[in-house]
Every structure is written in C-alpha cells, then in structure tokens.
Amino acid sequence: MEKDPAANILGGALEPCSTDPMTGFFRDGHCNTCAEDQGSHTVCVEMTAEFLAWSKYVGNDLSTPRPEFRFPGLKPGDRWCLCAARFLQAHDEGCAPNVRLAATHARAAEIVPLSVLKAYDAAI
C-alpha cells in the first residue's frame, strides 16, 4: 500500500494525531491514507464522552477495549483518526468532537466540507 502525500487540510505538512493510543489507518500515529483506506481515516479528533456514547449507539463502539486487535479502547481526551463519513454523520447529528486541523489529512475534504471541519477546530 502506497501512502498518499502527507498533507494536512490547511495545506501544510501532516502533523501527528496520536501515538498513545496509536492511531491511523497505518497505525503510525498520523491520519495518513491511501487508495485501500476505504473508510478514509483522515480526521484527527479529540474524543468526548458524548461522541463515544453516540458512536457506540450507532454501532461503532470505540470505548470498549479489544485486546485481540491490540485496541485499548478510547476515552475522552484521546485523539484518534476518525473516518471522515463518521465525522460528518456526527456533525449532522450534533455530537461531533473537536478536530485537530494540522493533523487532519487533506483528503478529508473529499467527504467533509472544509468549513465544517474548521467549525470544530480544537485550536479555537
């Protein structure tokens, strides 16, 4: 799998999202992507209790540890490379978490409008 160029949504170099827990499609700490990343794990978010509860409710349990996949489970405050479509769905339902724009891959804009991502900018 060949990674797409590591550019962020702002046009700069893609910054790390999280190494604790380790995140990303490639599990390299960045929201890198490639043609094989069908979920577009490109939006770097900061987890909230509200979002984690909502995500579990809609069938994507991110809070329960899954040791068989070396997944520790997420808690509020953790950063994670979230699927762009899931972020947009959370936005539409009023519970999207904050976004780290410098760590969000440029390809996220193919699914989520930049104006929406900027509205959740964690740096504001």
ZABA-420708 format. One line per 10 residues: their letters; for each residue x, y, z of N, C-alpha, C. Coordinates in nm, 3 decimals. Layout:
# residues N
A	X/Y/Z/X/Y/Z/X/Y/Z | ...;
# end
This chain:
# residues 124
MEKDPAANIL	0.084/-0.119/0.000/0.000/0.000/0.000/0.088/0.124/0.000 | 0.062/0.210/-0.094/0.137/0.333/-0.104/0.058/0.448/-0.043 | 0.119/0.518/0.054/0.054/0.630/0.120/0.038/0.747/0.024 | -0.075/0.817/0.039/-0.092/0.943/-0.032/0.004/1.045/0.029 | 0.035/1.153/-0.043/0.120/1.256/0.016/0.064/1.303/0.151 | 0.152/1.321/0.248/0.111/1.356/0.385/0.092/1.506/0.401 | -0.018/1.557/0.346/-0.051/1.699/0.357/-0.175/1.714/0.443 | -0.179/1.819/0.524/-0.297/1.840/0.607/-0.400/1.926/0.536 | -0.514/1.939/0.597/-0.628/2.010/0.541/-0.600/2.158/0.517 | -0.496/2.211/0.586/-0.459/2.351/0.572/-0.352/2.373/0.466;
GGALEPCSTD	-0.303/2.263/0.406/-0.203/2.273/0.300/-0.061/2.255/0.349 | -0.041/2.231/0.478/0.093/2.210/0.532/0.125/2.064/0.550 | 0.237/2.038/0.616/0.276/1.901/0.646/0.179/1.840/0.748 | 0.147/1.714/0.731/0.055/1.645/0.821/0.124/1.621/0.955 | 0.067/1.677/1.061/0.122/1.660/1.195/0.069/1.530/1.256 | 0.139/1.478/1.358/0.090/1.357/1.425/-0.045/1.382/1.491 | -0.127/1.277/1.496/-0.254/1.283/1.566/-0.238/1.224/1.706 | -0.192/1.098/1.714/-0.172/1.034/1.844/-0.085/0.909/1.830 | 0.005/0.894/1.927/0.080/0.769/1.938/0.042/0.695/2.066 | -0.042/0.756/2.149/-0.089/0.693/2.272/-0.233/0.735/2.299;
PMTGFFRDGH	-0.330/0.663/2.245/-0.316/0.536/2.174/-0.266/0.558/2.030 | -0.203/0.455/1.976/-0.154/0.461/1.838/-0.274/0.459/1.744 | -0.275/0.553/1.652/-0.390/0.568/1.563/-0.346/0.570/1.418 | -0.443/0.583/1.331/-0.420/0.593/1.187/-0.443/0.462/1.115 | -0.482/0.472/0.989/-0.502/0.354/0.905/-0.377/0.267/0.904 | -0.259/0.332/0.904/-0.132/0.260/0.903/-0.078/0.237/1.044 | -0.151/0.281/1.145/-0.108/0.273/1.285/0.032/0.331/1.300 | 0.047/0.452/1.244/0.174/0.523/1.251/0.162/0.655/1.327 | 0.045/0.678/1.389/0.025/0.800/1.466/-0.027/0.917/1.385 | -0.034/0.901/1.253/-0.080/1.006/1.163/-0.208/0.961/1.093;
CNTCAEDQGS	-0.284/1.058/1.045/-0.407/1.027/0.970/-0.375/1.013/0.822 | -0.268/0.938/0.794/-0.232/0.908/0.655/-0.340/0.820/0.592 | -0.344/0.822/0.460/-0.443/0.744/0.388/-0.383/0.692/0.259 | -0.460/0.608/0.191/-0.418/0.550/0.063/-0.544/0.500/-0.007 | -0.529/0.450/-0.126/-0.643/0.400/-0.203/-0.715/0.286/-0.131 | -0.643/0.207/-0.053/-0.703/0.094/0.016/-0.780/0.133/0.142 | -0.765/0.257/0.187/-0.833/0.306/0.308/-0.976/0.344/0.272 | -1.061/0.245/0.262/-1.200/0.268/0.219/-1.278/0.353/0.319 | -1.239/0.353/0.446/-1.307/0.433/0.546/-1.260/0.576/0.552 | -1.153/0.609/0.483/-1.093/0.743/0.486/-1.072/0.789/0.630;
HTVCVEMTAE	-0.981/0.721/0.700/-0.947/0.752/0.840/-0.858/0.877/0.842 | -0.917/0.990/0.810/-0.840/1.111/0.781/-0.866/1.229/0.874 | -0.964/1.220/0.964/-0.998/1.333/1.050/-0.944/1.308/1.191 | -0.851/1.391/1.234/-0.794/1.379/1.368/-0.887/1.450/1.466 | -0.946/1.371/1.557/-1.042/1.426/1.653/-0.995/1.403/1.795 | -1.051/1.482/1.886/-1.030/1.464/2.030/-1.160/1.407/2.085 | -1.154/1.286/2.137/-1.273/1.218/2.185/-1.342/1.292/2.299 | -1.474/1.284/2.299/-1.556/1.336/2.408/-1.646/1.222/2.455 | -1.694/1.232/2.578/-1.786/1.130/2.629/-1.912/1.124/2.543 | -1.960/1.241/2.502/-2.081/1.246/2.420/-2.061/1.173/2.287;
FLAWSKYVGN	-1.949/1.201/2.221/-1.924/1.136/2.092/-1.907/0.985/2.110 | -1.831/0.943/2.211/-1.810/0.800/2.232/-1.941/0.727/2.259 | -2.030/0.789/2.336/-2.161/0.727/2.362/-2.243/0.720/2.234 | -2.242/0.826/2.156/-2.316/0.828/2.029/-2.261/0.723/1.933 | -2.128/0.717/1.922/-2.066/0.622/1.831/-2.102/0.478/1.868 | -2.101/0.448/1.996/-2.141/0.314/2.042/-2.288/0.288/2.006 | -2.372/0.388/2.025/-2.515/0.376/1.996/-2.540/0.344/1.848 | -2.460/0.404/1.759/-2.481/0.381/1.615/-2.401/0.261/1.564 | -2.341/0.184/1.655/-2.279/0.059/1.616/-2.129/0.060/1.596 | -2.062/0.168/1.636/-1.916/0.174/1.623/-1.858/0.199/1.762;
DLSTPRPEFR	-1.846/0.094/1.840/-1.800/0.104/1.979/-1.650/0.128/1.982 | -1.613/0.251/2.012/-1.471/0.288/2.020/-1.420/0.290/2.164 | -1.508/0.271/2.262/-1.466/0.283/2.401/-1.432/0.149/2.468 | -1.478/0.040/2.413/-1.452/-0.090/2.473/-1.318/-0.146/2.424 | -1.230/-0.182/2.516/-1.102/-0.241/2.474/-1.124/-0.371/2.395 | -1.041/-0.390/2.293/-1.044/-0.513/2.212/-0.900/-0.565/2.204 | -0.856/-0.635/2.310/-0.717/-0.682/2.314/-0.678/-0.768/2.195 | -0.773/-0.842/2.140/-0.740/-0.928/2.026/-0.698/-0.849/1.903 | -0.733/-0.719/1.901/-0.691/-0.630/1.793/-0.588/-0.527/1.841 | -0.537/-0.548/1.963/-0.444/-0.452/2.026/-0.505/-0.313/2.030;
FPGLKPGDRW	-0.636/-0.308/2.060/-0.708/-0.181/2.070/-0.744/-0.157/2.216 | -0.691/-0.049/2.276/-0.710/-0.025/2.419/-0.847/0.030/2.457 | -0.925/0.070/2.358/-1.049/0.143/2.388/-1.015/0.290/2.410 | -1.102/0.377/2.365/-1.076/0.520/2.374/-1.154/0.581/2.490 | -1.101/0.692/2.541/-1.167/0.765/2.648/-1.165/0.914/2.612 | -1.249/0.993/2.678/-1.248/1.137/2.650/-1.107/1.195/2.662 | -1.073/1.279/2.566/-0.941/1.340/2.561/-0.844/1.270/2.467 | -0.868/1.142/2.437/-0.782/1.071/2.342/-0.800/1.130/2.203 | -0.693/1.132/2.127/-0.701/1.172/1.986/-0.707/1.045/1.902 | -0.778/1.055/1.788/-0.798/0.937/1.704/-0.823/0.980/1.561;
CLCAARFLQA	-0.774/0.903/1.465/-0.802/0.928/1.324/-0.937/0.864/1.291 | -1.036/0.947/1.280/-1.174/0.904/1.260/-1.207/0.900/1.111 | -1.294/0.808/1.073/-1.343/0.805/0.935/-1.416/0.935/0.904 | -1.387/0.991/0.788/-1.446/1.120/0.752/-1.599/1.114/0.746 | -1.655/1.007/0.691/-1.801/0.996/0.682/-1.864/0.987/0.821 | -1.797/0.919/0.915/-1.849/0.910/1.052/-1.846/1.047/1.118 | -1.740/1.124/1.093/-1.734/1.259/1.147/-1.850/1.343/1.093 | -1.873/1.335/0.963/-1.981/1.412/0.902/-2.117/1.369/0.959 | -2.135/1.241/0.979/-2.259/1.191/1.039/-2.276/1.248/1.180 | -2.169/1.248/1.259/-2.176/1.303/1.395/-2.207/1.452/1.391;
HDEGCAPNVR	-2.148/1.522/1.296/-2.179/1.665/1.278/-2.327/1.683/1.249 | -2.379/1.605/1.155/-2.520/1.616/1.117/-2.613/1.586/1.235 | -2.566/1.502/1.328/-2.649/1.465/1.443/-2.615/1.545/1.569 | -2.526/1.645/1.554/-2.500/1.739/1.663/-2.407/1.691/1.773 | -2.322/1.594/1.744/-2.232/1.547/1.851/-2.089/1.524/1.803 | -2.047/1.597/1.703/-1.910/1.580/1.652/-1.808/1.633/1.753 | -1.695/1.564/1.766/-1.588/1.611/1.855/-1.503/1.717/1.787 | -1.417/1.781/1.865/-1.325/1.880/1.808/-1.224/1.812/1.716 | -1.172/1.891/1.623/-1.079/1.844/1.520/-0.945/1.914/1.536 | -0.838/1.840/1.514/-0.703/1.897/1.506/-0.673/1.914/1.357;
LAATHARAAE	-0.690/2.035/1.306/-0.678/2.058/1.161/-0.539/2.026/1.107 | -0.435/2.060/1.180/-0.299/2.035/1.131/-0.267/1.886/1.123 | -0.347/1.803/1.192/-0.327/1.658/1.190/-0.435/1.588/1.107 | -0.522/1.664/1.043/-0.628/1.609/0.958/-0.581/1.608/0.813 | -0.588/1.493/0.750/-0.537/1.476/0.614/-0.621/1.557/0.514 | -0.555/1.610/0.412/-0.622/1.689/0.309/-0.736/1.614/0.241 | -0.726/1.482/0.231/-0.832/1.404/0.164/-0.963/1.403/0.241 | -0.962/1.445/0.367/-1.087/1.453/0.443/-1.185/1.547/0.374 | -1.133/1.648/0.304/-1.218/1.747/0.237/-1.296/1.687/0.120 | -1.260/1.565/0.078/-1.339/1.499/-0.026/-1.474/1.453/0.028;
IVPLSVLKAY	-1.486/1.444/0.160/-1.608/1.396/0.224/-1.671/1.502/0.314 | -1.588/1.574/0.388/-1.635/1.676/0.482/-1.594/1.813/0.432 | -1.689/1.905/0.414/-1.651/2.039/0.370/-1.552/2.104/0.468 | -1.455/2.175/0.414/-1.355/2.242/0.497/-1.421/2.334/0.599 | -1.527/2.402/0.560/-1.595/2.492/0.654/-1.649/2.418/0.776 | -1.694/2.295/0.756/-1.744/2.214/0.868/-1.628/2.175/0.958 | -1.518/2.129/0.899/-1.401/2.092/0.979/-1.350/2.212/1.059 | -1.343/2.328/0.998/-1.296/2.448/1.067/-1.386/2.487/1.182 | -1.515/2.458/1.173/-1.608/2.491/1.280/-1.578/2.412/1.408 | -1.506/2.300/1.396/-1.471/2.216/1.509/-1.323/2.224/1.545;
DAAI	-1.255/2.326/1.497/-1.112/2.342/1.518/-1.080/2.347/1.668 | -1.003/2.251/1.715/-0.966/2.243/1.857/-0.876/2.358/1.900 | -0.814/2.426/1.805/-0.722/2.535/1.838/-0.796/2.666/1.867 | -0.924/2.670/1.840/-1.001/2.796/1.862/-1.028/2.814/2.009;
# end
